[in-house]
Amino acid sequence: MIRSFTASCGLLGLMFAFVVANGCDGGGADGRHRVYGKVTLDGVPLAKGVIAFDPAPGGGATVTTGGVVVDGAYLIAGEDGPTAGKYRVSIRSGGGETADAKSAPGMPPSLKAAKGDPIPKKYNAESMLTADVGASGSTEANYELTSQ
C-alpha cells in the first residue's frame, strides 16, 4: 500500500512538473503564443484602447487576435495569442472624456465624450506597425505613437 502511494505521488509530481514546464513559455493551444507590451501616445501611457494583430501577407501568421490596452499596457495570453509569424498591428484609443469648456464658473468642468480617436490613422486604419511573433516563448512588442 505504501509503495503504491509513493508511486502515485511520484507520477503526480512528474505530471505537475510537465504542466508547469510547458505552461511557462507563454504558449497556448494550436501553436499560439503570449504577446505583451506597452503603448504610449506622445510619451504618455495610453489610458485605454485596443490592439489588433492581423496576419501580414506572406508572413506565415495564421490567426487574427487582439487585446485591451489599459494604463499603457496590454497582454494577450497564450491560449488567445497569435501564432508565429509577421503581423500588421493596429491600435485604437478607447475613446475617453474631455472637459467641457462651457461649465458654470466656480464649478468643476462637466465631462463630454471625446470627439474622434486621438490616435492617427497611420496607427490603425492605415497602420504600418508590425510585430514578429517568435516560434517559442513570449513576444514583447512595444509601440511609441505620436499624435502628429
MOKALIN-V813422 format. One record per run of one state. SS is the DSSP state (hx for helix, st for strand, lp for the rest). FROM is the first residue (numbers start at 1). TO is the last residue. Records with the same first field share a line. If there is no record, write none. Layout:
SS = FROM-TO ; FROM-TO
This chain:
lp = 1-1 ; 24-26 ; 28-28 ; 34-34 ; 42-43 ; 46-47 ; 56-64 ; 71-72 ; 77-82 ; 84-84 ; 94-96 ; 100-110 ; 114-120 ; 124-128 ; 134-138 ; 141-142 ; 146-148
hx = 2-23 ; 29-31 ; 121-123
st = 27-27 ; 32-33 ; 35-41 ; 44-45 ; 48-55 ; 65-70 ; 73-76 ; 83-83 ; 85-93 ; 97-99 ; 111-113 ; 129-133 ; 139-140 ; 143-145
